[in-house]
Amino acid sequence: MLKFKDFKKFFTLLVALCIFISGFYILGYICLKNNNTGNTVIIEKEVFEDSNLKKRVKDFIISHVEQIKVSDIYYNKYDYIDNHLIEAMVYNPKTEMPVLGIFDKNNNEISYLNKDSSLSYMGKMNASYPQQKILMNLYSNTKSNYDEFHQDISPDGKKILEIFSVSDYSIGSKLYDIDLQKETASYNEAFPVCWLPDSSGFVGMDDYLFIQSVRSVERKNLLKTDEIIGKLSLKEAEKEGFALQNLISGIDLKVSKDGQQAYISYQNTDNNGLTTLFIVNLKDGTFTKNTVQGIINNMMPLYPDVLLIQGKMNGKTGGFLYNIKKNNFKNIIDEKALSFQVSPDGEKIAYTLQNGNACDVHVAYINSDNISNDEVIYTDRNNISTVRWTRDSRRLSCIVNGVIYEFSFKNM
């Protein structure tokens, strides 16, 4: 017969065993939890339904849309200085003239950079037709290779180079320090211009192709413009100036991402729709040239020897990848594309596409050979002529009727 004393010992042993087993499981759970480095991933069904696996789950899923109202923005033109500062041409209510402004998203305030300028950035109110044509080229949203030059932010976001009309036949430019919010330098008769990647200066054209430092007054003339594109007539040069003649002649200028080369496109009306592309070594001024069957309206350096082109090539209008060494084009964007911009990290592209009575905003990945995962993220019945990436390449915005719509994505 089991004595009470023996039962008590057995019960104590059972309790101890239960505590030991429970402690073992608790310790194992803690160790497992601490060693767990991942979370559960749910793979969408559509991945398995795509036999070619060309399109993964949606890459550009919008998580948030912010509406930004910049009062009296002019010509729907703007760009990002950083992730919360936006530069734009706006009307100054005191002077009733368009001026260069900086809008702070954090406090919803705008400051004017050129409020004390004696020059009118739209010229005289009774400007002649030639000047109106110049100003439309500088400030409009047309498919023009002059579209970006009126407000050109340095790659480091510290300075703005602005192009403006001085008179009927003259173009000027000013340099602004964003932190100081004031003009620090001015330059005459330079067009087109393009920043160097390290923000130390810019490449420009007047009667020379030159490199201008913004840290000093040093200017390096590489070679005469007429050595590249041919000699202007004396009458043209005297009347209009070299910078204006460059603008009218359809000259565009961009600098490679490594800062070693300048790309100059020149549309010679005597060459039956041909465009000449000059590739200039910025160290010694030597250059080569390619003849292109088509018209280049805009170009963006993507990779070494690869440009993104907007224009008309071999009779087809749209966006193209141009291989400089092979001198060939690959059409990647539909002919109805209105505008496009590559993200600062060079990995994504955004563009607007006319779709019947509406306008679609597309986003895709881009590389040296193609675009992929092309998706429509926004549609509006109004024209959308400007798209902009933030400096960190994580958000995209467009402007509709003076309101900037800024899209944030879940996976960025």
Stockholm file with secondary structure:
# STOCKHOLM 1.0

chainA/1-412         MLKFKDFKKFFTLLVALCIFISGFYILGYICLKNNNTGNTVIIEKEVFEDSNLKKRVKDFIISHVEQIKVSDIYYNKYDYIDNHLIEAMVYNPKTEMPVLGIFDKNNNEISYLNKDSSLSYMGKMNASYPQQKILMNLYSNTKSNYDEFHQDISPDGKKILEIFSVSDYSIGSKLYDIDLQKETASYNEAFPVCWLPDSSGFVGMDDYLFIQSVRSVERKNLLKTDEIIGKLSLKEAEKEGFALQNLISGIDLKVSKDGQQAYISYQNTDNNGLTTLFIVNLKDGTFTKNTVQGIINNMMPLYPDVLLIQGKMNGKTGGFLYNIKKNNFKNIIDEKALSFQVSPDGEKIAYTLQNGNACDVHVAYINSDNISNDEVIYTDRNNISTVRWTRDSRRLSCIVNGVIYEFSFKNM
#=GR chainA/1-412 SS CCCHHHHHHHHHHHHHHHHHHHHHHHHHHHHHHHTCCCCCCCCCHHHHHCTTCCSCSCSCCEEEEEEEECTTEEEEEEEESSSSEEEEEEEETTTTEEEEEEEETTTTEEEESSTTCSSCTTCCTTCCHHHHHHHHHHHCCSSCTTTTTTEEECTTSSEEEEEEEEETTEEEEEEEETTTTEEEEEEESCCSEEECTTSSEEEEESSEEEEEESSSSCEEEEEEHHHHHCCCCHHHHHHHCHHHHHHHTTCEEEECTTSSEEEEEEECGGGSSEEEEEEEETTTCCEEEEEEEEEEEEEEEEETTEEEEEEEETTEEEEEEEETTTTEEEEEECTTEEEEEECTTSSEEEEEEEETTEEEEEEEEECSSCEEEEEEEEEESSCCCCEEECTTSSEEEEEETTEEEEEEETTC
#=GC SS_cons         CCCHHHHHHHHHHHHHHHHHHHHHHHHHHHHHHHTCCCCCCCCCHHHHHCTTCCSCSCSCCEEEEEEEECTTEEEEEEEESSSSEEEEEEEETTTTEEEEEEEETTTTEEEESSTTCSSCTTCCTTCCHHHHHHHHHHHCCSSCTTTTTTEEECTTSSEEEEEEEEETTEEEEEEEETTTTEEEEEEESCCSEEECTTSSEEEEESSEEEEEESSSSCEEEEEEHHHHHCCCCHHHHHHHCHHHHHHHTTCEEEECTTSSEEEEEEECGGGSSEEEEEEEETTTCCEEEEEEEEEEEEEEEEETTEEEEEEEETTEEEEEEEETTTTEEEEEECTTEEEEEECTTSSEEEEEEEETTEEEEEEEEECSSCEEEEEEEEEESSCCCCEEECTTSSEEEEEETTEEEEEEETTC
//
